[in-house]
Amino acid sequence: MVENNLFEDIFRVEKLNPDDKKLFDKVTRIEARSEKFDMFMHLDINSEIYPLKVGQKFTLVLVSSLNPDGTPDTGYYTQINRQSLANNFEYVMYGKLYRITEASGREKAELNISFGGLLMLLKGDTSHCNKFELDQRLYLLIRKV
């Protein structure tokens, strides 16, 4: 478990390219549901370097800093003798939270994050989305279970 996380759960891949559309050769949109918080997710991944299959489980963590102690990042990344949360994961992306939507009366929220054009939609109970802010910079960390 990552201590300075904003969100962490284990997801199971339910579908690949759920709309039966594959717009780019090296990108797959996965549809997944989390085990602990019952969150729904669409996530675009570079399937050439990190393929996932239907039924496969993975841990997903969202953090605002790769520093293990949670201190803010400097804005640039170097690999010189530095501890990083990325060392414990297989796939890492950096992006921006560009939309937060709360459905009135249904206690549901949607987070939309762009990782350089690879998109993520995370939908579920608002209590699991209350640590996020609009325009927040985030790291997505994934490792297969």
Long-range contacts (C-beta under 8 A, 24 or more apart in sequence): 2-61, 2-63, 2-85, 2-141, 3-68, 3-70, 4-63, 4-64, 4-65, 4-67, 4-68, 4-69, 4-70, 5-61, 5-62, 5-63, 6-62, 6-63, 6-64, 6-131, 6-132, 6-138, 7-60, 7-61, 7-62, 7-122, 7-128, 7-129, 7-131, 7-132, 8-59, 8-60, 8-61, 8-62, 9-34, 9-35, 9-36, 9-37, 9-39, 9-59, 9-60, 10-34, 10-35, 10-36, 10-57, 10-58, 10-59, 10-60, 10-145, 11-35, 11-39, 11-41, 11-57, 11-58, 11-59, 11-60, 12-55, 12-56, 12-57, 13-52, 13-53, 13-54, 13-55, 13-56, 13-57, 13-58, 14-54, 15-54, 16-52, 16-53, 16-54, 18-42, 27-118, 28-52, 34-60, 34-124, 37-124, 37-125, 37-128, 38-124, 38-125, 39-122, 39-123, 39-124, 39-125, 39-128, 40-121, 40-122, 40-123, 40-124, 41-120, 41-121, 41-122, 41-123, 42-119, 42-120, 42-121, 43-118, 43-119, 43-120, 43-121, 44-115, 44-118, 44-119, 44-120, 45-91, 45-118, 45-142, 46-118, 49-91, 50-90, 50-91, 50-142, 52-144, 56-144, 57-144, 57-145, 58-142, 58-143, 58-144, 58-145, 59-142, 59-143, 59-144, 59-145, 60-140, 60-141, 60-142, 61-85, 61-89, 61-140, 61-141, 61-142, 62-138, 62-139, 62-140, 62-141, 63-138, 63-139, 63-141, 64-136, 64-137, 64-138, 64-139, 65-139, 66-92, 66-139, 85-139, 85-141, 86-139, 86-141, 88-141, 88-143, 89-141, 89-142, 89-143, 90-142, 90-143, 90-144, 91-141, 91-142, 91-143, 92-139, 92-140, 92-141, 92-142, 93-118, 93-139, 93-140, 94-137, 94-138, 94-139, 94-140, 95-120, 95-137, 95-138, 95-140, 96-135, 96-136, 96-137, 96-138, 97-132, 97-133, 97-134, 97-135, 97-136, 97-137, 97-138, 98-134, 98-135, 99-134, 100-129, 100-132, 100-133, 100-134, 102-126, 113-138, 113-140, 115-140
